[in-house]
Amino acid sequence: MDLDRLRGAPQRAIGTNQTSKAIDRGRAQVVFVARDADRRVTEPVVREARARGVEIVEVESMAVLGRTCGIAVGAAVAAILSATDRTPEP
């Protein structure tokens, strides 16, 4: 199951800000999006993930995503991170 991958990930980003930064830096390997989250919040993250070719997995709810990440509140998005940045040097 996809949530098991997130649960067991050594590094992850939780929330829209952290996940967006991870995508920008080339660290997001898989992005998880809660189906019941506000689309105005999640759509920019989803668009960015698609543009970068990052796998997107829909999750049942924000509550489930938050619990999977080990936090006591819901989460709209989260991501499994790679160990290092993959952005090219300027």
Backbone as XML, in Angstrom:
<?xml version="1.0"?>
<chain id="A" units="angstrom">
  <residue number="1" name="MET">
    <atom name="N" x="0.833" y="-1.181" z="0.000"/>
    <atom name="CA" x="0.000" y="0.000" z="0.000"/>
    <atom name="C" x="0.887" y="1.257" z="0.000"/>
  </residue>
  <residue number="2" name="ASP">
    <atom name="N" x="0.422" y="2.290" z="-0.680"/>
    <atom name="CA" x="1.206" y="3.513" z="-0.817"/>
    <atom name="C" x="1.471" y="4.205" z="0.517"/>
  </residue>
  <residue number="3" name="LEU">
    <atom name="N" x="0.498" y="4.158" z="1.420"/>
    <atom name="CA" x="0.703" y="4.813" z="2.714"/>
    <atom name="C" x="1.804" y="4.147" z="3.522"/>
  </residue>
  <residue number="4" name="ASP">
    <atom name="N" x="2.017" y="2.860" z="3.316"/>
    <atom name="CA" x="3.120" y="2.177" z="4.000"/>
    <atom name="C" x="4.461" y="2.743" z="3.561"/>
  </residue>
  <residue number="5" name="ARG">
    <atom name="N" x="4.551" y="3.113" z="2.279"/>
    <atom name="CA" x="5.796" y="3.733" z="1.787"/>
    <atom name="C" x="6.047" y="5.049" z="2.507"/>
  </residue>
  <residue number="6" name="LEU">
    <atom name="N" x="4.989" y="5.846" z="2.676"/>
    <atom name="CA" x="5.120" y="7.128" z="3.361"/>
    <atom name="C" x="5.451" y="6.919" z="4.838"/>
  </residue>
  <residue number="7" name="ARG">
    <atom name="N" x="4.753" y="6.011" z="5.466"/>
    <atom name="CA" x="4.964" y="5.735" z="6.891"/>
    <atom name="C" x="6.404" y="5.318" z="7.163"/>
  </residue>
  <residue number="8" name="GLY">
    <atom name="N" x="6.975" y="4.510" z="6.283"/>
    <atom name="CA" x="8.319" y="3.992" z="6.486"/>
    <atom name="C" x="9.434" y="4.816" z="5.882"/>
  </residue>
  <residue number="9" name="ALA">
    <atom name="N" x="9.078" y="5.949" z="5.273"/>
    <atom name="CA" x="10.092" y="6.781" z="4.615"/>
    <atom name="C" x="11.040" y="7.395" z="5.641"/>
  </residue>
  <residue number="10" name="PRO">
    <atom name="N" x="12.349" y="7.333" z="5.372"/>
    <atom name="CA" x="13.308" y="7.930" z="6.301"/>
    <atom name="C" x="13.198" y="9.455" z="6.359"/>
  </residue>
  <residue number="11" name="GLN">
    <atom name="N" x="12.793" y="10.077" z="5.251"/>
    <atom name="CA" x="12.622" y="11.530" z="5.213"/>
    <atom name="C" x="11.342" y="11.850" z="4.473"/>
  </residue>
  <residue number="12" name="ARG">
    <atom name="N" x="10.604" y="12.819" z="5.028"/>
    <atom name="CA" x="9.369" y="13.237" z="4.358"/>
    <atom name="C" x="9.096" y="14.702" z="4.638"/>
  </residue>
  <residue number="13" name="ALA">
    <atom name="N" x="8.296" y="15.295" z="3.784"/>
    <atom name="CA" x="7.832" y="16.666" z="3.960"/>
    <atom name="C" x="6.349" y="16.583" z="4.274"/>
  </residue>
  <residue number="14" name="ILE">
    <atom name="N" x="5.884" y="17.437" z="5.180"/>
    <atom name="CA" x="4.481" y="17.450" z="5.556"/>
    <atom name="C" x="3.957" y="18.868" z="5.402"/>
  </residue>
  <residue number="15" name="GLY">
    <atom name="N" x="2.858" y="19.014" z="4.684"/>
    <atom name="CA" x="2.243" y="20.322" z="4.462"/>
    <atom name="C" x="2.605" y="20.905" z="3.109"/>
  </residue>
  <residue number="16" name="THR">
    <atom name="N" x="1.840" y="21.898" z="2.722"/>
    <atom name="CA" x="2.022" y="22.463" z="1.383"/>
    <atom name="C" x="3.351" y="23.198" z="1.229"/>
  </residue>
  <residue number="17" name="ASN">
    <atom name="N" x="3.745" y="23.963" z="2.237"/>
    <atom name="CA" x="4.992" y="24.724" z="2.112"/>
    <atom name="C" x="6.203" y="23.806" z="2.009"/>
  </residue>
  <residue number="18" name="GLN">
    <atom name="N" x="6.320" y="22.857" z="2.930"/>
    <atom name="CA" x="7.463" y="21.947" z="2.905"/>
    <atom name="C" x="7.476" y="21.100" z="1.632"/>
  </residue>
  <residue number="19" name="THR">
    <atom name="N" x="6.292" y="20.647" z="1.214"/>
    <atom name="CA" x="6.215" y="19.812" z="0.015"/>
    <atom name="C" x="6.572" y="20.609" z="-1.229"/>
  </residue>
  <residue number="20" name="SER">
    <atom name="N" x="6.096" y="21.838" z="-1.335"/>
    <atom name="CA" x="6.437" y="22.689" z="-2.486"/>
    <atom name="C" x="7.939" y="22.936" z="-2.559"/>
  </residue>
  <residue number="21" name="LYS">
    <atom name="N" x="8.548" y="23.225" z="-1.418"/>
    <atom name="CA" x="9.999" y="23.436" z="-1.390"/>
    <atom name="C" x="10.745" y="22.175" z="-1.817"/>
  </residue>
  <residue number="22" name="ALA">
    <atom name="N" x="10.266" y="21.014" z="-1.363"/>
    <atom name="CA" x="10.908" y="19.749" z="-1.727"/>
    <atom name="C" x="10.809" y="19.491" z="-3.226"/>
  </residue>
  <residue number="23" name="ILE">
    <atom name="N" x="9.671" y="19.819" z="-3.816"/>
    <atom name="CA" x="9.500" y="19.649" z="-5.269"/>
    <atom name="C" x="10.454" y="20.592" z="-5.992"/>
  </residue>
  <residue number="24" name="ASP">
    <atom name="N" x="10.497" y="21.855" z="-5.566"/>
    <atom name="CA" x="11.385" y="22.853" z="-6.182"/>
    <atom name="C" x="12.845" y="22.416" z="-6.138"/>
  </residue>
  <residue number="25" name="ARG">
    <atom name="N" x="13.232" y="21.806" z="-5.034"/>
    <atom name="CA" x="14.626" y="21.385" z="-4.848"/>
    <atom name="C" x="14.932" y="20.028" z="-5.466"/>
  </residue>
  <residue number="26" name="GLY">
    <atom name="N" x="13.931" y="19.408" z="-6.063"/>
    <atom name="CA" x="14.142" y="18.109" z="-6.696"/>
    <atom name="C" x="14.235" y="16.955" z="-5.718"/>
  </residue>
  <residue number="27" name="ARG">
    <atom name="N" x="13.755" y="17.143" z="-4.507"/>
    <atom name="CA" x="13.859" y="16.103" z="-3.484"/>
    <atom name="C" x="12.603" y="15.245" z="-3.363"/>
  </residue>
  <residue number="28" name="ALA">
    <atom name="N" x="11.461" y="15.713" z="-3.837"/>
    <atom name="CA" x="10.210" y="14.967" z="-3.698"/>
    <atom name="C" x="10.195" y="13.794" z="-4.675"/>
  </residue>
  <residue number="29" name="GLN">
    <atom name="N" x="10.032" y="12.599" z="-4.139"/>
    <atom name="CA" x="9.943" y="11.407" z="-4.978"/>
    <atom name="C" x="8.491" y="11.027" z="-5.253"/>
  </residue>
  <residue number="30" name="VAL">
    <atom name="N" x="7.647" y="11.137" z="-4.231"/>
    <atom name="CA" x="6.220" y="10.845" z="-4.340"/>
    <atom name="C" x="5.481" y="11.890" z="-3.518"/>
  </residue>
  <residue number="31" name="VAL">
    <atom name="N" x="4.412" y="12.458" z="-4.089"/>
    <atom name="CA" x="3.588" y="13.434" z="-3.382"/>
    <atom name="C" x="2.242" y="12.798" z="-3.082"/>
  </residue>
  <residue number="32" name="PHE">
    <atom name="N" x="1.803" y="12.926" z="-1.830"/>
    <atom name="CA" x="0.513" y="12.399" z="-1.380"/>
    <atom name="C" x="-0.431" y="13.568" z="-1.166"/>
  </residue>
  <residue number="33" name="VAL">
    <atom name="N" x="-1.654" y="13.456" z="-1.704"/>
    <atom name="CA" x="-2.639" y="14.538" z="-1.629"/>
    <atom name="C" x="-3.929" y="13.991" z="-1.035"/>
  </residue>
  <residue number="34" name="ALA">
    <atom name="N" x="-4.462" y="14.660" z="-0.013"/>
    <atom name="CA" x="-5.720" y="14.254" z="0.605"/>
    <atom name="C" x="-6.881" y="14.664" z="-0.284"/>
  </residue>
  <residue number="35" name="ARG">
    <atom name="N" x="-7.802" y="13.731" z="-0.525"/>
    <atom name="CA" x="-8.961" y="14.006" z="-1.391"/>
    <atom name="C" x="-9.879" y="15.086" z="-0.821"/>
  </residue>
  <residue number="36" name="ASP">
    <atom name="N" x="-9.960" y="15.173" z="0.505"/>
    <atom name="CA" x="-10.892" y="16.132" z="1.108"/>
    <atom name="C" x="-10.252" y="17.493" z="1.409"/>
  </residue>
  <residue number="37" name="ALA">
    <atom name="N" x="-9.029" y="17.683" z="0.997"/>
    <atom name="CA" x="-8.362" y="18.972" z="1.209"/>
    <atom name="C" x="-8.881" y="19.996" z="0.209"/>
  </residue>
  <residue number="38" name="ASP">
    <atom name="N" x="-8.815" y="21.252" z="0.591"/>
    <atom name="CA" x="-9.245" y="22.353" z="-0.265"/>
    <atom name="C" x="-8.377" y="22.375" z="-1.529"/>
  </residue>
  <residue number="39" name="ARG">
    <atom name="N" x="-8.997" y="22.315" z="-2.670"/>
    <atom name="CA" x="-8.268" y="22.279" z="-3.949"/>
    <atom name="C" x="-7.454" y="23.548" z="-4.187"/>
  </residue>
  <residue number="40" name="ARG">
    <atom name="N" x="-7.890" y="24.656" z="-3.626"/>
    <atom name="CA" x="-7.106" y="25.898" z="-3.779"/>
    <atom name="C" x="-5.755" y="25.765" z="-3.086"/>
  </residue>
  <residue number="41" name="VAL">
    <atom name="N" x="-5.699" y="24.911" z="-2.078"/>
    <atom name="CA" x="-4.459" y="24.677" z="-1.343"/>
    <atom name="C" x="-3.594" y="23.640" z="-2.049"/>
  </residue>
  <residue number="42" name="THR">
    <atom name="N" x="-4.219" y="22.569" z="-2.517"/>
    <atom name="CA" x="-3.447" y="21.451" z="-3.076"/>
    <atom name="C" x="-3.106" y="21.599" z="-4.552"/>
  </residue>
  <residue number="43" name="GLU">
    <atom name="N" x="-3.917" y="22.300" z="-5.305"/>
    <atom name="CA" x="-3.719" y="22.353" z="-6.762"/>
    <atom name="C" x="-2.356" y="22.912" z="-7.177"/>
  </residue>
  <residue number="44" name="PRO">
    <atom name="N" x="-1.847" y="23.971" z="-6.556"/>
    <atom name="CA" x="-0.508" y="24.447" z="-6.945"/>
    <atom name="C" x="0.571" y="23.382" z="-6.728"/>
  </residue>
  <residue number="45" name="VAL">
    <atom name="N" x="0.451" y="22.618" z="-5.661"/>
    <atom name="CA" x="1.419" y="21.557" z="-5.379"/>
    <atom name="C" x="1.292" y="20.450" z="-6.426"/>
  </residue>
  <residue number="46" name="VAL">
    <atom name="N" x="0.064" y="20.068" z="-6.742"/>
    <atom name="CA" x="-0.171" y="19.024" z="-7.738"/>
    <atom name="C" x="0.356" y="19.459" z="-9.102"/>
  </residue>
  <residue number="47" name="ARG">
    <atom name="N" x="0.086" y="20.704" z="-9.470"/>
    <atom name="CA" x="0.555" y="21.233" z="-10.765"/>
    <atom name="C" x="2.077" y="21.187" z="-10.841"/>
  </residue>
  <residue number="48" name="GLU">
    <atom name="N" x="2.718" y="21.607" z="-9.771"/>
    <atom name="CA" x="4.180" y="21.627" z="-9.722"/>
    <atom name="C" x="4.755" y="20.205" z="-9.793"/>
  </residue>
  <residue number="49" name="ALA">
    <atom name="N" x="4.129" y="19.290" z="-9.068"/>
    <atom name="CA" x="4.584" y="17.894" z="-9.081"/>
    <atom name="C" x="4.454" y="17.303" z="-10.482"/>
  </residue>
  <residue number="50" name="ARG">
    <atom name="N" x="3.325" y="17.542" z="-11.132"/>
    <atom name="CA" x="3.130" y="17.028" z="-12.500"/>
    <atom name="C" x="4.165" y="17.608" z="-13.459"/>
  </residue>
  <residue number="51" name="ALA">
    <atom name="N" x="4.430" y="18.890" z="-13.328"/>
    <atom name="CA" x="5.395" y="19.551" z="-14.211"/>
    <atom name="C" x="6.789" y="18.962" z="-14.060"/>
  </residue>
  <residue number="52" name="ARG">
    <atom name="N" x="7.103" y="18.478" z="-12.875"/>
    <atom name="CA" x="8.427" y="17.898" z="-12.612"/>
    <atom name="C" x="8.451" y="16.383" z="-12.732"/>
  </residue>
  <residue number="53" name="GLY">
    <atom name="N" x="7.315" y="15.793" z="-13.097"/>
    <atom name="CA" x="7.264" y="14.353" z="-13.288"/>
    <atom name="C" x="7.274" y="13.552" z="-11.995"/>
  </residue>
  <residue number="54" name="VAL">
    <atom name="N" x="6.800" y="14.168" z="-10.898"/>
    <atom name="CA" x="6.769" y="13.493" z="-9.601"/>
    <atom name="C" x="5.472" y="12.695" z="-9.491"/>
  </residue>
  <residue number="55" name="GLU">
    <atom name="N" x="5.571" y="11.464" z="-9.025"/>
    <atom name="CA" x="4.400" y="10.614" z="-8.828"/>
    <atom name="C" x="3.459" y="11.255" z="-7.808"/>
  </residue>
  <residue number="56" name="ILE">
    <atom name="N" x="2.148" y="11.191" z="-8.080"/>
    <atom name="CA" x="1.135" y="11.741" z="-7.183"/>
    <atom name="C" x="0.203" y="10.611" z="-6.760"/>
  </residue>
  <residue number="57" name="VAL">
    <atom name="N" x="-0.033" y="10.515" z="-5.454"/>
    <atom name="CA" x="-0.919" y="9.494" z="-4.901"/>
    <atom name="C" x="-2.016" y="10.197" z="-4.117"/>
  </residue>
  <residue number="58" name="GLU">
    <atom name="N" x="-3.277" y="9.864" z="-4.419"/>
    <atom name="CA" x="-4.388" y="10.424" z="-3.657"/>
    <atom name="C" x="-4.635" y="9.575" z="-2.415"/>
  </residue>
  <residue number="59" name="VAL">
    <atom name="N" x="-4.926" y="10.247" z="-1.312"/>
    <atom name="CA" x="-5.182" y="9.600" z="-0.028"/>
    <atom name="C" x="-6.617" y="9.930" z="0.375"/>
  </residue>
  <residue number="60" name="GLU">
    <atom name="N" x="-7.237" y="9.027" z="1.088"/>
    <atom name="CA" x="-8.639" y="9.140" z="1.480"/>
    <atom name="C" x="-8.995" y="10.472" z="2.137"/>
  </residue>
  <residue number="61" name="SER">
    <atom name="N" x="-8.208" y="10.912" z="3.109"/>
    <atom name="CA" x="-8.568" y="12.135" z="3.831"/>
    <atom name="C" x="-7.340" y="12.785" z="4.464"/>
  </residue>
  <residue number="62" name="MET">
    <atom name="N" x="-7.538" y="14.027" z="4.884"/>
    <atom name="CA" x="-6.484" y="14.750" z="5.580"/>
    <atom name="C" x="-6.155" y="14.072" z="6.908"/>
  </residue>
  <residue number="63" name="ALA">
    <atom name="N" x="-7.176" y="13.555" z="7.583"/>
    <atom name="CA" x="-6.955" y="12.877" z="8.869"/>
    <atom name="C" x="-6.066" y="11.658" z="8.686"/>
  </residue>
  <residue number="64" name="VAL">
    <atom name="N" x="-6.341" y="10.864" z="7.663"/>
    <atom name="CA" x="-5.538" y="9.666" z="7.395"/>
    <atom name="C" x="-4.109" y="10.059" z="7.045"/>
  </residue>
  <residue number="65" name="LEU">
    <atom name="N" x="-3.947" y="11.079" z="6.217"/>
    <atom name="CA" x="-2.603" y="11.512" z="5.826"/>
    <atom name="C" x="-1.832" y="12.038" z="7.038"/>
  </residue>
  <residue number="66" name="GLY">
    <atom name="N" x="-2.478" y="12.808" z="7.875"/>
    <atom name="CA" x="-1.825" y="13.309" z="9.085"/>
    <atom name="C" x="-1.393" y="12.182" z="10.009"/>
  </residue>
  <residue number="67" name="ARG">
    <atom name="N" x="-2.287" y="11.226" z="10.253"/>
    <atom name="CA" x="-1.949" y="10.074" z="11.112"/>
    <atom name="C" x="-0.795" y="9.282" z="10.534"/>
  </residue>
  <residue number="68" name="THR">
    <atom name="N" x="-0.805" y="9.081" z="9.231"/>
    <atom name="CA" x="0.271" y="8.334" z="8.575"/>
    <atom name="C" x="1.615" y="9.030" z="8.776"/>
  </residue>
  <residue number="69" name="CYS">
    <atom name="N" x="1.592" y="10.353" z="8.799"/>
    <atom name="CA" x="2.820" y="11.132" z="8.990"/>
    <atom name="C" x="3.201" y="11.266" z="10.460"/>
  </residue>
  <residue number="70" name="GLY">
    <atom name="N" x="2.355" y="10.764" z="11.339"/>
    <atom name="CA" x="2.660" y="10.810" z="12.764"/>
    <atom name="C" x="2.353" y="12.134" z="13.433"/>
  </residue>
  <residue number="71" name="ILE">
    <atom name="N" x="1.417" y="12.895" z="12.858"/>
    <atom name="CA" x="1.031" y="14.154" z="13.487"/>
    <atom name="C" x="-0.423" y="14.059" z="13.951"/>
  </residue>
  <residue number="72" name="ALA">
    <atom name="N" x="-0.793" y="14.898" z="14.914"/>
    <atom name="CA" x="-2.105" y="14.824" z="15.539"/>
    <atom name="C" x="-3.180" y="15.609" z="14.788"/>
  </residue>
  <residue number="73" name="VAL">
    <atom name="N" x="-2.806" y="16.274" z="13.715"/>
    <atom name="CA" x="-3.757" y="17.049" z="12.915"/>
    <atom name="C" x="-3.736" y="16.540" z="11.481"/>
  </residue>
  <residue number="74" name="GLY">
    <atom name="N" x="-4.706" y="16.965" z="10.695"/>
    <atom name="CA" x="-4.752" y="16.562" z="9.301"/>
    <atom name="C" x="-3.661" y="17.220" z="8.479"/>
  </residue>
  <residue number="75" name="ALA">
    <atom name="N" x="-3.370" y="16.614" z="7.358"/>
    <atom name="CA" x="-2.387" y="17.176" z="6.419"/>
    <atom name="C" x="-2.986" y="17.136" z="5.013"/>
  </residue>
  <residue number="76" name="ALA">
    <atom name="N" x="-2.882" y="18.230" z="4.290"/>
    <atom name="CA" x="-3.409" y="18.294" z="2.929"/>
    <atom name="C" x="-2.497" y="17.569" z="1.949"/>
  </residue>
  <residue number="77" name="VAL">
    <atom name="N" x="-1.185" y="17.745" z="2.128"/>
    <atom name="CA" x="-0.197" y="17.097" z="1.266"/>
    <atom name="C" x="1.018" y="16.679" z="2.076"/>
  </residue>
  <residue number="78" name="ALA">
    <atom name="N" x="1.729" y="15.708" z="1.540"/>
    <atom name="CA" x="2.988" y="15.253" z="2.127"/>
    <atom name="C" x="3.804" y="14.632" z="1.007"/>
  </residue>
  <residue number="79" name="ALA">
    <atom name="N" x="5.077" y="14.414" z="1.249"/>
    <atom name="CA" x="5.941" y="13.833" z="0.220"/>
    <atom name="C" x="7.021" y="12.974" z="0.835"/>
  </residue>
  <residue number="80" name="ILE">
    <atom name="N" x="7.410" y="11.948" z="0.093"/>
    <atom name="CA" x="8.595" y="11.161" z="0.432"/>
    <atom name="C" x="9.767" y="11.871" z="-0.224"/>
  </residue>
  <residue number="81" name="LEU">
    <atom name="N" x="10.835" y="12.069" z="0.542"/>
    <atom name="CA" x="11.990" y="12.807" z="0.044"/>
    <atom name="C" x="13.166" y="11.888" z="-0.262"/>
  </residue>
  <residue number="82" name="SER">
    <atom name="N" x="13.947" y="12.301" z="-1.253"/>
    <atom name="CA" x="15.222" y="11.649" z="-1.507"/>
    <atom name="C" x="16.232" y="12.221" z="-0.521"/>
  </residue>
  <residue number="83" name="ALA">
    <atom name="N" x="17.381" y="11.586" z="-0.406"/>
    <atom name="CA" x="18.383" y="11.995" z="0.570"/>
    <atom name="C" x="19.039" y="13.329" z="0.214"/>
  </residue>
  <residue number="84" name="THR">
    <atom name="N" x="19.160" y="13.641" z="-1.053"/>
    <atom name="CA" x="19.884" y="14.844" z="-1.455"/>
    <atom name="C" x="19.119" y="15.644" z="-2.498"/>
  </residue>
  <residue number="85" name="ASP">
    <atom name="N" x="19.481" y="16.903" z="-2.635"/>
    <atom name="CA" x="18.914" y="17.757" z="-3.679"/>
    <atom name="C" x="19.332" y="17.254" z="-5.045"/>
  </residue>
  <residue number="86" name="ARG">
    <atom name="N" x="18.438" y="17.416" z="-6.029"/>
    <atom name="CA" x="18.758" y="17.047" z="-7.394"/>
    <atom name="C" x="18.700" y="18.236" z="-8.324"/>
  </residue>
  <residue number="87" name="THR">
    <atom name="N" x="18.735" y="19.424" z="-7.758"/>
    <atom name="CA" x="18.692" y="20.618" z="-8.600"/>
    <atom name="C" x="20.094" y="20.898" z="-9.142"/>
  </residue>
  <residue number="88" name="PRO">
    <atom name="N" x="20.192" y="21.290" z="-10.390"/>
    <atom name="CA" x="21.508" y="21.562" z="-10.962"/>
    <atom name="C" x="22.144" y="22.799" z="-10.330"/>
  </residue>
  <residue number="89" name="GLU">
    <atom name="N" x="23.433" y="22.790" z="-10.239"/>
    <atom name="CA" x="24.168" y="23.945" z="-9.713"/>
    <atom name="C" x="24.117" y="25.073" z="-10.733"/>
  </residue>
  <residue number="90" name="PRO">
    <atom name="N" x="23.995" y="26.325" z="-10.289"/>
    <atom name="CA" x="23.920" y="27.465" z="-11.229"/>
    <atom name="C" x="25.234" y="27.726" z="-11.917"/>
  </residue>
</chain>
